[in-house]
Amino acid sequence: MIFRILLPVCLAFTINVHPSDAQSQALNSEARKVAGALYAIASFYVDSVNSEKLAEDAIRGMLEKLDPHSTYMDKEETKEMTEPLQGNFDGIGIQFNMLTDTVYIIQVIPGGPSEKVGLLAGDRIIEVNDTVIAGVQMKTTDIMKRLRGAKGSEVRVKVSRQGSPELLEFKITRGKIPVYSLDAAYMADPATGYIKLNRFAATSAEEFREALDKLKRQGMKNLILDLQSNGGGYLNAAIDLADEFLDKNKLIVYTEGDKQRREESKATSAGDFEEGRLVILIDEASASASEIVSGAVQDWDRGVLIGRRSFGKGLVQRPIPMPDGSMIRLTVARYYTPTGRCIQKPYVNGDKEGYEQDLVKRFDHGELMHADSIHFADSLKYKTLEKGRTVYGGGGIMPDIFVPVDTARTTKYHRELVAKGAIYRASMNYIDSHRKELKKAYPSIADFKSKFEVNDAILNDLRTLADAEKIAFNETEYQASLPLIKLQLKALIARDLFDMNEYFIIINDINESLQQALKIINDPEVYEQVLSRQ
């Protein structure tokens, strides 16, 4: 999970500021002190030291004393963090998972380099450039480094394919690979579209508009936007998405800090869904950019929020590149919703552990199961801008309709099956042996959803895998979790047979927030009642 808001602006290492003479003297004195300490250690310490690491540790130490979101990243960390948000990277164009210490291809990206040479879902990569990567416990990051590379460069892979007695060799020319932030977009019923966004990247607004246009052509009148577990991303992407729902000149968000004057972002006339019923799904892992969109929609009474209280990240980080390719992400401002709410949850400088334990505390206090366990101080009350409803700041966005976590089906036995990858491997084993017949029997997701059933053979294989992982069988817990296990297996098989979109078409049958949303969005009277509650 990634909790971040990054302004898509690159700052030079030398920041153009104009401190006073007193500030300059203080800064120069402090800088000399730090430089002097590093020099003394490098010159006189009893043992040899890594000066670069010492400098990085010093920077990390300073930032840790500020707030939970100001951080330092080295060159590799910076690259890994920015790639998913930039919308593309150079590589071979596959999605894979590690299955029994082997790279298992779950999807070949359409139009990408791997599809062009004939790699298929289900192939297992055994060698990369004559280096064996299967069965040697190689780290996923090391495997990715071998598969990724500059556009136009070549990589040779050898794969094991079901039905082929020998390894198949492919020479792949790396290319630009898109990274999508939209997981699913489909018609949840004849009038209601469903769109799930997993992060706010540079391409998110464009992806959203394309999905919206597609759903409108299919008859969409109302929209459910799923931001559950969306940890955020670019601030501008959140502003662009909120603009799709709000009328021209309506305030979306403003930012302000001790060193940064107030900056406002308002909606334009370009929104493609300014009318029609709207529901946004959020939960305790919806953060930063997700909260900007949710807060703007709630403050303007534009739509209904359903789920659980969001994460509570109201701090804006600015990336400050260093000369060696590393980066400081420094908190420079707080952001505020249109009513003036700052939804940043409380924190103590330097106490990252306590801050990160907030979600555990919510669970322990019963907040994820009972709405009445949540209490806000009167000082955090605000009124929405159209209907004057009471909303709260100071620790996340509280939805209009609360949906508790479903704990009935998630037993200890089920959690161990998931944690040790048994459910995933059982689905892989089945589709690996039945891919051709499944494609023939279920040409569409509608056929698959209505007709496919998880049979005893799949469940028996799951039991075998669980026993091999030494997961103690519990009949009572197994029966309690069986409906969930079967649905997860079916959804994973659908994903590998079709795509991620079809995974959500199946798994959303147990998305309680979505089921509530469908009831409310299809009843105009109830929908308006929710938006009129005082």
N, C-alpha and C positions, 0 to 999 in steps of 0.2 A: 504494500500500500504506500502511495506517495502523497505526502501532504505538502503542497507547495503552491505558491503563486509567483510566477516569474514574469517580470516585465520584459517584453520582447525587445529590449534595447541593449545594445552593447556599449559599455562605458570604456573609455581608454583607461589605462592604468593610472595615469595622472589625471585626477578628477579636477575639473575647473571650478574651484571654490575661491572665495575671497575672505579668508579669516582676518580678524583684527590683529593688530600687532601683538597684543597680549596672548591671543590664541596661537599665533605663529611661534612665539617664544616658548609657550608651554608644549606645543607639538614637537618643536625641535629638541627641547630638553628631554621629553619622553622617548623620542625616537633614538636619541643618542644613548639613553640609558639601556634600551633594549639591544641596540647594536653593540654597546660596550659589553654587555653580559655575554652575548654570542661570541664576541672576539676573545673575551677572557677564557671562556670554556674551551674554544677551539685552540687557543694558544697555550694554556697552562694546565688543563685538566689531566689527571694522572693517566688516563687511558685515551685511546683514539676515539673520536666521536664522529657521527654523521651530521655535519653542520646543516645540511638541507632538511633532514628530519627534525633537528632541533628547532629550526625556524618554523617548520610546519606545526610542530607541537605547540610552539608559543602562540601562533595565530589561533589554533584550535582552542587553546586555553582561554584566550581573551574573549573569543566569540561565545564560548560556553557560559561565560558570566553575564551575558546580555539577555538572551531570551531563547526559547527552545528551538527557534527556526533559523537563527543566524548560524551558518555553517561554513566550513572550509572543505573544498574538494580538490584532490590532486588531479593530475592530467587525465588519468584513466577514469576516475569517478566522474569528472566533468563530461567526458565523452559519453559514458554510459547513461548519464542522466539526461543529456540534451537530445540524444538521438530519438527517443520515443516522442518527444514534444515537437521536434522539427518536422516530423511527418515522413521521413525517409532515411535510409542508410544504404551503403553499398554492400551487397552480398549476393547470395545465390537464389533467394526467394523461396524459402520453405519455412513452415512452422513445425517444430519438433518437440517431443518430450523424451525424457530419459526413461527407458523401460528395461529393467534388469541390466543396468549398466550399458545400455546400447541406445544410440540415437534412433528414435523411431519417428519417421516422417508422418505427421498427422494431416498436413495440408501442403499442397504445392500451389504457390500463389499464381493465379491466372496471369498469363502473359509474361511471367518472370523467367529468368535464365534457366531454372531447373525444369520448368514445364517444357521449354523449347527443346531440351535435350532428351526428354522422356522419363524423368524421375516421376514416381507415383506415390500417392499416399499409401502407407503400409511398408514402403521400403525401409530397410535398416542400414544405416551408414556404418560400414566396418572400418574403412580406411580413408584418410585424407592425405593426399600427396605422399603415398607410401608409408604413412604413419598409422599404425593401428590405434583406433580410438575406442573400440568396443571391448568390454571386459577388462579394462585396465584401470577403472575407477578414475578416469580423467574428469576434472571439474568442468561443469557446463560452460563457465566463462572461457576456459582454455579451448574448448571445442568451438565456441563461437568465434574466437580469434582466428582459428584455422579456416573456418568457413567464410568469414567476412574478409573483405579486402577492397582495394581501390577498384573503381569501375573500369572495366576493360581488362583487368588481370584475370589469369586463368587458375583454376583449381581442379585437381583430379580426385574423384571419389570412387570408391568401390562399395557397392551395396548388395545386400542379401535380399532377394525377392522370393516371395512364396511361389513355389512351383518351379523355380529355377535352381538346378543342382550346383551351379557355379556362381561366383561373385560376378556382378555386372559392373563394368567400368564406364564412367562418364567423364567427359572433359567439359567443364562449365565455365563460361566467360561471365564474370561477375558484372552486375548491373545495379542501377538505382532501384531500390526496393521500397515501395510505399508502406508506411506504418499507419494503420487505420485506428481511429479513436472511437468509431461507431461499431458496436458489437452486433446490433440487430435493428431491423426496421421491417415491421410487418403489420398487417391488419389483424388486430386482436378480435374485432367483430366487424360486421358490415359497415359501421360508421366510425369506428375508432381505430386510429393508428397508434402503434407502439414503437418508440425509439429508445434504445439504450446506448448511452454514451459512457465510455470507461475512463476518459480523461479529457482535458481541455488542451488540445495541441494546436499547432499552427494551421492545420487543415480541418479542424473540427466544425467550424461554421459552414465551410463549403460542403463537407460531408453531410451535415444536418440538412442543409437546403436541398441537396440532391435527394436525400431520403424523403424529405417532406413533399417534394414535387412528385416523387414516385407514388407515395401513399395517396396524395390528392387525386392522382389519375385513377387510383383504385377505389375512389369514392369516400375518402376520409373527410369527416366533418369535425371530429373531436380528436384530441391528442393526449396521450399519456407519455411523458418524458421520464425515463428511468435514470436517476442519478444516484441510485443506491451504490455504495462502495466506490463512488467516483471521488478520488482523492484530490482532484484539482488540476492545475496546470497554468497556462498563460492567462493573465488578467484580461488581455484584449480579446481572447477567445470567449471568455465569459460575457464580456460586454457585447460582443457581436451576437452571441446566442440570445441573451436577454432582449436585444433589440428586435429579434424576430417576433416577440410577443407584445411589446409595448408601443403605444402611440408616440408620434413625434414629440420631441422636447421633454418627455418624461425622464426624470432623473433615474439612472440605473444604479450608480454607485459613486461615492466620492472617497478620495484618499487624502490623508493629512498626517503630518508628522512634525516633530519639533524642528527639524531642518528642512521640511518639505511643505510648501504652502498647499492649501486646499486645491485639489484638482477634481473636477466633476466630469462625469461621462453621462451623456443623455442619449435617448433613443432618437433614431432618425425616422424618415418616412419609408424606409426600405423593408420593414418587417413583412414576412410572408404568412404569419399566423397571428395577426392582431385581433382576429375574431374567431369564435368557436370555443367550445369548452376545453379547458386545459387542466390537467392534473400532473403534478410533479411528485415523484417518489424519492424520498430521502431516508437515510438511516444514520447510525452513529459513525459510519465510515465515510459519509459524504462531507467533503471538506473544501475550504478555500473557494475556488472558482465555482464549485457546486453551490456553495452558500451565497455567493453573489447573485447567481441566477435565481435561486429559491427566494432569497430575501427581497429582491426587486419585485418578483411576481407576487409575493405575499403582501408586501407593503402597498402595492397598487391594486390589491384585490383582483388581480387579473386571473388567478387560478387557485385551485385547491392543492395544498400540500398534504401528502399522506405518508405515514411511516413512523419514524422515531427521531428524537432530537439529534441534529447533525453534530459533527465533530467539534466545531467551535474554533476555527482558525481565522482570525481577522487581521493578520499581519501581512504586510506586503514585503517581499524580498526583491532586492535589486541585484542582478549578477554583476560582479566587479572582476573582470578577467585579470589574471596576473601574467607577467611576461613569459613564464615557462609553460603556459597552457592550463595552469590550475585556476581555481576561481573561488572567490568569496561570495557567498550569498548573504547579503546584509539586510536586516530588517530596517526599512527606511520610513515606513508609515503604517498607520492602521487604515483599514477600509471600513466604510460605514454604509449601511443600506439607506434607501431614500428617506426613511423616517428618522434617520440619525442613529440607528442602532449600531453599536460595535459588538459583534458576536464573538470576539476573542474570549476564550475561557480563561479563568485566572491561572497565573503561573508565578512561581518564585524564581528569580534569576539564579541560574546555575543548577536548579533542581529538575534536571531532565527526567530522572527516574520517576519522580512524583507526578510530573506532567503526563508522562506516557502511561502511567497506571490509571489515568482517569476513566478509561473505558471499563477496566476491571472493577473500579469502584462503582460505576453505574450499574454493572451487573450485580455486584454484591448488595447494593442498596435496593435492588428490585426495580430500578427504573426501566430496564428493557422489557419488563413484564407488566408493569402497572403504571399507567399515566399519572395516577394520583400520588405517586411517590416523588414526583418532580415539583419542586417549589422554587418560585422566583421572588426576589424582593420587589416591593412596590416601586423602588427607585429604578427598576429595569423595565417598567411599563412604557409602552409606546402605543400610539393609535395609527391604524392604517389610514391611507391618504384618501380613499374614496368612500369607504363605508364606516370608518371610525372603529374598527374592531380592535381589541386589545391584543398586542403581540409583545414579545419580550426580547431583550438583548442580554449581553453578558455571559454567553456560553452556548453558542450554537443556535440554530433555527429550530423552533418548536413547531412541528407540523399542525395543521388544522384538525386532522384525524389521526389518532394514535393507533398503531398496529403493533402488538407485542411480538417479541421473538417467539417462534414456535419451538418449544423444548420437548414436546411430546414424542417426536420421532427421532430425535438426536440422542441416542443412548451412548454409553461408553463403548460398547462393541462397535457401533457404527463409526464413532470418531476414530477408533483404531484402524478400521478398514480404510477410512479415508487417509489418515495420517501415513499409513504404510503403503499406500498406492494400490491396494488390492482391488478396489472397485474399478479403477482406471485400467489395470492390467487385465481384468476379466473382460472388460469391453473390448480391449485391443485384441485379446486372444480370439474372441468370437468373430469380430469383423475381419480379422486377418485370414480366417479360415472360410468365411462365407461372403466375402465382398461381392463377387460376381453374382451369386444367386440373390443377394439382398438388392443389388442395383436392378436386377431384372424384376424381382417381386414387388419392389416399392419405387416406381419411377418418380414419385413426387412425395413431398413431406406430408401432404394430406393423406396419401395412402399409408405411409409409414405410421403416422400418428394414430390413425383409426384402426389399423390392422395388426401392427407388430406387437408381439407380447414377449417379455423376457421369460424364457422357458427354464425348465429344471436343469438343463445341461449347463446353461450360463451360471445359474446359482450354485450348482455343484462345483463348477470350476472356481467360483469365488470362494467357496468353503475350503477347497484344496489350497488355494493361494493363501488364505487366512491361516490355515494350519501350518503352512510352510513358514509363515512369518511369526509363528508362535502366538497368535492372537487367540486367547482362551474363548472357546465358544460358550455363549450364553443364550439358551433357547428363548427365554422371556424377552431379552433385549433384541434378539434377532427378529422375533415376530413383531415386536413393536416398531422396529425400524424397517421392516421388509417393504412396505409401500414406498418409502423414500429410497431405499436401495434400488428397487426395480426401476423407479423413475429416473434415478441418476444413471443407471446402466443404459436405459433406453435413450436418454438425452446424449450421452457420450457416443453411443453408436450412431445416432442421428448426426452429430457433429462431424464424425469421420466419414459418414456416407454422403453427407451434403456439405454443410458449412456451419460456422458459428451461429449464424442467424437461426438455423433450424434447431440448434441446441437449445436456444432460449424459447423457441416455440413449444418445445417439450417440457423443459424444466420449469417454465413459468406457471405450470399447473399448480405448483406449491408456493408460488409467490403470493403470500396473503395480502400484501399491500396492493399488488396489481389486481387481485380479485375484488378488493374493496373499491379500487379506483373504477373498475368497470361498472360496478353497481351504481356508484355516485354519478359518473359521467353520463350514464344513459338515463338518468332521472333528472330532468331539468329542475324540477321543484326542489328536490333534495340538494342538488348542486348549489342552487341559489340560497337555500337555507343555511348551508355551511358558510357561504361567503357573507352572510348577514348576521352571524352570531356575534353578540356583544360579549 
